[in-house]
Amino acid sequence: MINIKLKDNSIKQIEDKMAAKDIVKSISEGLFRSAVCVKVDNELRDLSYVVDRDCEFTVLTFEDALGKKAYWHTASHVMAQAVKRLYPEVKLAIGPAVDNGFYYDFDADFAFTPEILIKIEAEMKKIIKEDLLIERFELSREDALKLMSEKGEIYKVELINDLDKDAVISFYKQGEFVDLCAGPHLISTGRLKAIKLTQTAGAYWRGSEKNKMLSRIYGTAYPKQADLDEYLAAV
């Protein structure tokens, strides 16, 4: 028997190991619909994470700061996937969540004009509609370097080479798109709802003016269109 301590300090018992998503469903279907990720013994995990031991278990939604970050980070991956579908020659740099949304840096030999942003946003909406499963996997350093090298993702190769020797090297896959990432993420692209790309800017790779200037696209996303509209009206 596995004992799971919930946020309200109650104990939920499960007979055998179970995916976090199924634990959340057993608590509440409504909670599952709004769940972004979970915290297991203070470690952020995807909803696909399998709980196999006694632990503290907290469900995070968009209302939680860490839930927002995971939601927005997923949106950055969807944007990168849209860019790669439309412009396969573009190289990926990094794409974190930030205070009010997300960005992704790209190495492109053209400018991301307002017209191109409209195309990228439309492709993002297609990817969301496809409701692609988002899966995490780990690779050895050798295999990780091989994967990113074969894809021509030179910035990812540099990032992998800079990781500590004992670092866990994880990736996330959604459809044809794979990105180096620690996570966590939503369980599928369909969990994203209302999105908007907001602006572009230049950004030096790794923040150093000695490095190449990349193109940064900013965006934001919300579970409800009304909340996105409210945010956009306020900025």
C-alpha positions in Angstrom: 0.0 0.0 0.0 1.3 3.5 -0.9 0.4 6.4 1.2 0.0 9.8 -0.5 -0.2 12.9 1.6 -2.4 15.5 -0.1 -2.3 19.3 0.2 -5.0 19.3 2.9 -2.9 16.8 4.9 -5.3 14.0 4.2 -3.9 10.6 3.2 -4.9 8.8 0.0 -3.9 5.2 -0.3 -3.3 3.4 -3.5 -2.6 -0.3 -3.8 0.1 -0.1 -6.4 2.2 2.4 -8.4 0.0 4.8 -10.4 0.4 7.6 -12.8 0.0 11.1 -11.3 -2.8 11.8 -13.8 -4.8 8.8 -12.5 -4.3 9.9 -8.9 -5.6 13.4 -9.7 -8.6 11.9 -11.6 -9.4 9.8 -8.5 -9.4 13.0 -6.4 -11.6 15.0 -8.8 -12.4 15.0 -12.5 -12.7 18.7 -12.3 -9.2 19.0 -10.8 -7.8 16.8 -13.5 -9.2 19.0 -16.2 -7.5 22.0 -14.7 -4.3 20.2 -13.6 -1.0 21.4 -15.2 1.5 19.3 -13.4 2.2 18.0 -9.8 4.7 18.4 -7.1 5.9 15.1 -5.6 8.0 15.6 -2.5 8.8 19.1 -3.6 9.9 18.0 -7.1 7.9 19.2 -10.1 6.7 16.3 -12.2 4.5 15.8 -15.3 1.1 14.2 -14.9 2.5 11.1 -16.6 4.9 10.6 -13.8 4.4 7.3 -12.0 4.2 7.5 -8.2 5.6 4.4 -6.7 6.4 5.3 -3.1 4.9 7.2 0.0 5.1 10.9 -0.8 3.6 14.4 -0.4 1.5 15.2 -3.5 0.3 18.6 -4.6 -1.7 19.3 -7.8 -0.7 22.5 -9.6 -3.1 24.4 -11.8 -2.7 27.6 -13.8 -3.7 29.5 -10.6 -0.4 28.4 -9.1 2.8 30.3 -10.0 4.7 27.1 -10.8 1.6 25.8 -12.8 1.7 29.0 -14.9 5.3 28.5 -15.7 4.7 24.9 -16.9 1.7 26.1 -18.9 3.7 28.9 -20.5 6.8 26.7 -21.1 4.5 24.2 -23.0 3.3 27.1 -25.1 6.9 28.0 -25.9 7.5 24.4 -27.2 4.3 24.7 -29.3 5.6 27.9 -30.8 8.9 26.3 -31.6 7.2 23.4 -33.2 5.1 25.8 -35.3 8.2 27.7 -36.4 10.0 24.4 -37.4 7.0 23.3 -39.4 6.9 26.5 -41.3 10.6 27.2 -41.5 12.6 23.9 -41.1 15.9 25.7 -41.6 15.6 27.8 -38.5 17.7 26.7 -35.5 16.3 26.5 -32.0 18.0 28.2 -29.0 16.1 28.4 -25.7 12.4 29.0 -24.8 11.6 29.6 -21.2 8.6 30.8 -19.3 8.9 34.4 -18.1 6.8 36.7 -15.8 3.8 37.2 -18.1 4.2 34.4 -20.7 7.1 32.9 -22.6 9.6 33.5 -25.4 11.7 31.4 -27.7 15.0 32.5 -29.3 15.6 31.4 -32.9 18.5 31.6 -35.3 16.9 32.7 -38.6 18.3 34.4 -41.7 15.1 36.5 -42.0 13.1 38.8 -39.7 9.9 37.6 -38.0 7.6 40.2 -39.4 4.0 40.8 -38.1 2.8 38.8 -41.1 5.0 35.8 -40.2 3.8 36.0 -36.6 0.3 35.6 -37.8 1.3 32.5 -39.7 3.1 31.0 -36.7 0.2 31.7 -34.4 -2.2 30.0 -36.8 0.1 27.0 -36.9 0.2 26.9 -33.1 -3.6 26.7 -33.1 -3.4 23.8 -35.5 -0.9 22.0 -33.1 -3.2 22.7 -30.2 -6.2 21.3 -32.1 -4.1 18.1 -32.9 -3.9 17.5 -29.2 -0.5 15.8 -29.4 0.6 13.7 -26.5 3.7 15.3 -24.8 6.1 12.6 -23.7 9.3 12.9 -21.7 12.3 10.7 -22.3 16.0 10.6 -21.2 19.1 9.9 -23.1 22.8 9.3 -22.4 25.0 12.3 -23.2 26.4 10.5 -26.2 22.9 9.7 -27.6 21.6 13.2 -26.7 24.5 14.8 -28.7 23.9 12.4 -31.6 20.2 13.3 -31.7 20.7 17.0 -31.7 23.6 16.9 -34.1 21.6 14.9 -36.6 18.8 17.5 -36.4 21.4 20.3 -36.9 20.5 21.9 -33.6 23.9 23.5 -32.9 22.7 25.5 -29.9 21.2 22.4 -28.2 24.6 20.6 -28.7 26.3 23.4 -27.0 23.9 23.3 -24.1 24.3 19.5 -23.7 28.1 19.9 -23.7 27.8 22.4 -20.9 25.8 20.2 -18.6 27.4 18.6 -15.6 28.8 15.1 -16.2 26.2 13.5 -13.9 23.2 15.6 -15.2 20.0 13.9 -16.3 19.5 14.8 -19.9 15.8 14.8 -20.7 13.8 15.7 -23.8 10.1 16.3 -24.6 8.4 15.0 -27.7 5.1 16.1 -29.2 4.4 14.7 -32.6 7.4 15.2 -34.9 8.9 17.8 -32.6 11.6 17.1 -30.0 13.3 19.6 -27.7 15.9 19.4 -25.0 14.1 20.3 -21.7 13.9 19.6 -18.0 10.1 20.1 -17.9 7.6 19.7 -16.6 4.9 20.2 -19.3 1.2 19.7 -19.9 0.3 16.2 -20.9 -0.9 17.2 -24.4 -0.9 20.2 -26.6 -4.7 20.3 -26.5 -4.5 21.5 -22.9 -3.4 24.9 -24.2 -6.4 27.1 -25.0 -6.0 30.8 -25.7 -2.6 32.0 -27.2 -1.2 35.2 -28.5 2.2 36.1 -29.9 2.9 39.7 -28.7 6.2 41.0 -30.0 9.7 40.3 -31.3 13.1 41.5 -30.2 16.8 40.8 -30.8 18.7 38.8 -28.2 22.3 37.7 -28.0 22.9 33.9 -27.6 23.4 33.3 -23.9 23.2 37.0 -23.2 26.7 37.8 -24.5 27.4 40.5 -27.1 30.3 38.3 -28.2 27.8 35.8 -29.5 25.4 35.9 -32.5 22.2 38.0 -32.4 19.1 35.8 -32.4 15.5 36.6 -33.0 13.2 36.4 -29.9 9.5 35.9 -30.2 7.4 36.7 -27.1 3.9 35.3 -26.4 1.5 34.5 -23.7 -1.3 31.9 -23.1 -4.3 31.4 -20.8 -6.8 28.7 -20.1 -9.7 31.0 -21.0 -9.9 33.5 -23.9 -11.6 36.0 -21.6 -8.5 36.0 -19.3 -6.2 36.5 -22.3 -8.3 39.4 -23.6 -8.2 41.0 -20.1 -4.4 40.7 -19.9 -3.9 42.1 -23.4 -6.2 45.0 -22.7 -4.2 45.9 -19.6 -0.7 45.9 -21.3 
